[in-house]
Amino acid sequence: MRHSTALDVNSEAVLHSGYPIAVRGQSVGLLGGSFDPPHRGHVHITTEALKRFGLDKLWWLVTPGNPLKSHGPSPLHRRVEQARAIMRHPRVVVTDIEAQLGTRYTAETLTALRARYSGVRFVWVMGADNLAQFHKWQDWQKIIETVPVGVLARPGDRISARMSPAAKLYARDRISAGASHLLARAEAPAWCFVNMPMIDLSSSSIRAQNAGSATQ
C-alpha cells in the first residue's frame, strides 16, 4: 500500500522534536506500558500485532509511570535503553513521547497524538489482562470511542477479559478474529480480540525473580 509522504499540519514541530515519524494514511499501533523491564513477551505481542491488525508501524510508548501502580518504575531513560536493546524491528519505534508531551493518562496521550499526527490512524494495542481492568482506566470509554483497540490474549486472562465491563458494553463493536486485519481501517468504536498461544511472561515476575536473586 502506498501512502502520501505529506506529514500533518504540525510536521515541522514533529520533525524537530525527536518525535517518531508517521505519514498521513499510515496505521500505527500503540503499545503503552512501563516496560519495567521489557521482555520477550512484549516483543512477541508486538510482532503478532503487526501481523494480525494490519499495522504499518508500532510504537512502544514507554511511560514515565503507571497511574494504576502504587510503586514507581525504574528511571525512564534506563527503561527506554533496555527496550531499544530488546526490540529490534524496522517497523517498531521505542519512544518516551508521553514524557515529552507531558501526558499522564492514555486518553490524554491519544488526544495529543491525534492533534500532532493528522491523518495517521492510531490503534491502541494491549494484552487481554488490560482489557479485564480497562474500565478502571481514566476516561476509558473515550479511548475506545477515539481509536480502534486490538487485544491480544495472554494465558489465564481470556475468560476475565471477555467477561469484562468493557467487552460487554462494546460487544456490538467487536470485530471477529478472522477479520482482525481490518481493525486498523475500522472507525471507532471498534475492537478485536485475538486468541493465540502466548508467552506467559510478565515484567512483575521478572522483577520478583531479580529481587530473589539479589537476596541470595
N, C-alpha and C positions, 0 to 999 in steps of 0.2 A: 504494500500500500504506500502511495506517495503522499507526502504531506507538504503543505505550504511551509516555506522557510521563514515566513514573517513571524516575528515574535509579537507579544502583546503590546498594548499601549505603553506599558512600563518597561519595555525591553531594555532601554538604556540603563535604568536602575538595576535591573536584573543582571545585566552583563558586568556591571562594575561593582556588584555587591558580594560576589562569591557564591550567589545562589545557584542551585542546579539549573541547567538549561533545558527547556522543553519548548517545542514549537506548536503553533496553532494546529489543532486537529489530532495531535497525539493523545494516546491514552496512557496515563501514568498511575501506577499503583502506589499507594502509600502504606507502608508498614511502620507503625509507630511503636515505640517502647523504650524502656530504659537500657535494654541490651547490656545487662549487668550480671554476668558478662555475655557477649554474643557467642553463639554456639552453632553447631552443625544443624540443629533443629531449625534455627532461623534461616539458614541457607536453604534447607530443604523446602520450607514453606515458600520462600521467595521464588525458587526455580519452578515450583509447582504453580504458583500464582501466575507467573509469566506465561506458562503454557496453557493453563486452564481458563483464564479470564480474558484472553485476547488483549494483553497489555503490550504496549511498545517499550515501556520502561517501568522500573520500580525504584522508588526511593525509600531508603531506611531513614526514618525520622528519629534520630537519637535524641530523646527528650532530656531536658535539664532535670526533671523529676517526675514522679508519678503521683498525682493527687490522691489516688486510692491506696497508696502505700505509706505506712507511718514512718518508715526509716528512709533516709536519703541514700541515693546510689553513689557509686564511685565517681570521682571527678569526670566531668563531661569530656574533656579533651582526651582522657585515657580511654574512655569507652568508644569514642569516635575512632581513635587509632586502632583499637582492638577489632572494631567492626570492619574497618577497611582492610585489615590484615586477613580476616577470615572470609569476607565476602568479595570475591574477585569474579566479576562478570561484566561484560561490556555494556549490558543494558541496566545495570544496577548502580545507583549512586548512594553513598552514605553521606548524610548531611546533618548538621546541627542547626538547620534553618529555623527551628522553633525558638532557639535561644536568640538568634539574630532578629526574629520578628517580635520577640517579647511576648509570645502567646503561651498560655499555660494549659488550656483545655483544647481538645480536638476540634470542637465546633469553632472556636476562635481561630485555630490554625487553618481550617478549611476556608473560612471567610477571607483570611489574609491571602492565602494562596490563590484563590479564585480571582481576587482583585488584581493580583500581580501577573497571573498567567491566563489572560483572556483567551478563550478558545481551546484551552487544554482540558481534556476530560479526565478528571481525577476519579479514582476508585479506592475506597478505603478497604484495606486487607487486614484480616485478623483471624486468630485461631478460634475454634469453637468454644474454648473456655471463656474468651472475652464476650462472645455472644450471650453466654449464660448469665453474665453480670452486666450486660450492656445497658440495661435500664437504670443502673446506678451511676452511669456517666453523666457529667454535666451536659445538659441540652442534647441528650441522646437522640431524641426524635428529630431535632434539627439536622443532626448528622445524616441520618438515613434518608431524610427528605431532601438533602442537598446533593449527595453523591451516591452512586451505587456502592453496595457493600459486598465484598467477596469473603466468604467464611470457609476456612479450611479445617476439616475435622481433625481433632487430636484424640489420642486414646483416653477413654474414660469420660470424655466431655460431650459425647454425641447426643445422648438422651437428654441431659440437662439443657443443652443448647437448643434442641428442637422444642423443648417444653418451656422455654424462657418467655417472659413477658414480651420481649421484642419480636420473637418469632411468631407468637400468637397474634399480636396486634397487626403485624405486617404480613400475615400469611398469604393474602391475595397478591402481594407484590413479589413473591418468591419466584425466581427463575429456576427451572429444573436443572439438575446437574448435567444432563445431556446437552443443554443449551448454554453451558457456562461460558463458552467463547463469545456469546452475545452480550455479556454483562457490561463490558466497557462502553458499549454503544447504547445501553439502555438509559432511559430517563428515570431519575429518582422520583419516588422511592422504588428501589429495586434491589434485591439481594439474592445471593446464590450460595447454597450450602453444598460443598463438595466433600464427599465421603471417600477417604483414601487411606491406605496404610501410612502411618506417620512414625517419625522417630520420637519415642517417648522420652523427651529430654527437656529440662527447663533450666532457666537461669538460677532459680532458687535452689534447685537440687545441686547444681554445680557449686554455688556459694557454700552450701552446707557441707559438701564434700571437702572443699578447700579449707573451711574452718576446722573440720575434723582432722585434716592432715596437719594443720598448723599446731594443733594441741598435742599431737603425738610426739 
